[in-house]
Each structure stands twice: as structure tokens, then as C-alpha cells.
Amino acid sequence: MDKYPQALASHEKALEIQQQSLPLNHSTLASSYTYIGTVFEDMGEYPKALSSYEKALEIKQQSLPPNHPSLAKSYGHIRNLYSTMGEYSKALSFCQRAVNINGQQSLSSNPPHLRWYENDLDRVKRNCN
């Protein structure tokens, strides 16, 4: 509906409530920071989006094992933002991390997102050249 200020206010209010009742490394807080980052990204507020995505990633890194698929999703959000900003070498780094996590998951199963991340990595590499 393109009502970004209202969406942002709602997500920020939810985060404020969550921060009062949850531990600072709770995954719900990471989700809220991701939602806030997405709204900022949609508004073209890239530095604010990056800050929110990085906060979500930081929480996940503190609370999840290093090969958890949710980390790959956070790397993907940051990769997408850097690509949008034309910073392809930074995007490449985050894309490679997502592929590495999904590749580790493939040792025990067939992760559904591995092919997507690999294709995305190829696109980012082409943009770096």
C-alpha cells in the first residue's frame, strides 16, 4: 500500500514492546530489525536499512549456530541492499557467506535455497567484473 511511515511506526512500536520483555539476543528482535530494514530499503533509506539488517545479523550471530539457515537469509538481505546500492564487491562477500551456509546444509539434505544463492552469487560476480 506504500504507507511506509505507518509501517515503520508499527514495526518500531513492536520492537520497543519486544525489547521490554525479551532477551536482547532473542530471534524475534532480529525479525523486527529485519522488517524495519525492509521498510527503510523500500523507502530508499539505504544507510538506515543497512543498520537495521546488521543489527538483525548481530543478534542471530549471538544466538544461532554459525551454519544456521536464518543467518544465510540475513546475509541475503544485506547482499541485496549492497547490490541495489551498486556496491557489488560488498554484495559478493555476503552472497558467498549465504552460499557457504547453504552448502553446509546440503551435506545432510537438499536445501531448497542453495541453487538460488548459487545463481545469485553468479549474478553478483558478473556485476563485479
C-alpha positions in Angstrom: 0.0 0.0 0.0 3.1 2.2 0.0 2.3 3.5 3.5 5.9 3.3 4.6 5.8 5.8 7.5 2.9 3.9 9.1 4.5 0.5 8.6 7.8 1.8 10.0 6.0 3.2 13.1 4.2 -0.1 13.7 7.4 -2.1 13.4 9.3 0.3 15.7 6.5 0.1 18.3 6.5 -3.7 18.1 10.3 -3.7 18.6 10.0 -1.3 21.6 7.5 -3.7 23.2 9.6 -6.7 22.5 12.7 -5.1 23.9 10.9 -4.6 27.2 10.0 -8.3 27.6 12.6 -10.4 25.6 16.3 -11.0 26.0 18.4 -8.8 23.7 19.5 -11.7 21.6 16.0 -13.2 21.0 15.2 -14.1 17.4 12.0 -12.2 17.5 14.0 -9.0 17.9 16.1 -10.0 14.9 13.0 -10.4 12.9 11.7 -7.0 13.9 15.0 -5.4 12.9 14.8 -7.2 9.5 11.2 -5.9 9.0 12.4 -2.3 9.8 15.3 -2.7 7.4 13.0 -3.8 4.7 10.8 -0.8 5.1 13.8 1.5 5.1 15.1 -0.2 2.0 11.7 0.2 0.2 11.8 3.9 1.2 15.3 4.3 -0.3 16.8 4.9 3.1 19.8 2.6 2.5 22.1 3.5 5.4 19.2 3.1 7.8 18.2 -0.2 6.2 21.8 -1.5 6.4 22.0 -0.6 10.1 18.8 -2.5 10.8 19.9 -5.5 8.8 23.3 -5.5 10.6 21.6 -5.4 14.0 19.4 -8.4 13.0 22.5 -10.3 11.8 24.4 -9.4 15.0 21.5 -10.9 17.1 21.4 -14.0 15.0 25.2 -14.5 15.2 24.9 -14.3 19.0 22.0 -16.7 19.3 22.4 -19.2 16.5 25.0 -21.7 15.3 27.3 -20.4 12.6 25.7 -22.5 9.8 22.1 -21.8 10.6 19.9 -21.1 7.6 18.5 -17.9 9.2 22.0 -16.4 9.0 22.0 -17.1 5.3 18.8 -15.1 5.0 20.3 -12.2 6.8 23.4 -12.3 4.6 21.0 -12.3 1.6 19.2 -9.2 2.8 22.5 -7.4 3.2 23.7 -8.7 -0.2 20.6 -7.4 -1.9 20.9 -4.0 -0.3 24.6 -3.7 -1.4 23.6 -4.8 -4.9 20.9 -2.2 -5.0 23.5 0.5 -3.9 25.9 -0.7 -6.6 28.4 -1.9 -4.1 28.9 -5.3 -5.8 32.2 -6.3 -4.1 30.5 -6.0 -0.7 27.4 -7.8 -2.0 29.7 -10.6 -3.2 31.1 -11.2 0.3 27.6 -11.6 1.8 26.4 -13.7 -1.0 29.3 -16.0 -0.6 28.5 -16.4 3.1 25.0 -17.4 2.3 26.1 -20.0 -0.3 28.6 -21.4 2.2 25.9 -21.9 4.9 23.6 -23.5 2.4 26.4 -25.7 1.1 27.0 -26.9 4.6 23.3 -27.7 4.9 23.5 -29.7 1.7 25.8 -32.3 3.4 22.8 -33.6 5.3 19.9 -32.7 3.0 18.9 -30.9 -0.2 18.5 -27.3 0.9 15.8 -25.5 -1.2 17.7 -22.2 -1.3 21.1 -23.4 -2.3 20.5 -23.2 -6.1 19.0 -19.7 -5.7 22.0 -18.5 -3.7 24.4 -20.0 -6.2 22.7 -18.3 -9.1 22.6 -15.1 -7.1 26.4 -15.4 -6.5 27.0 -15.8 -10.2 24.9 -12.6 -10.9 26.8 -10.6 -8.3 30.2 -11.9 -9.7 29.2 -10.7 -13.1 28.4 -7.3 -11.7 31.8 -7.1 -10.0 33.6 -7.5 -13.4 
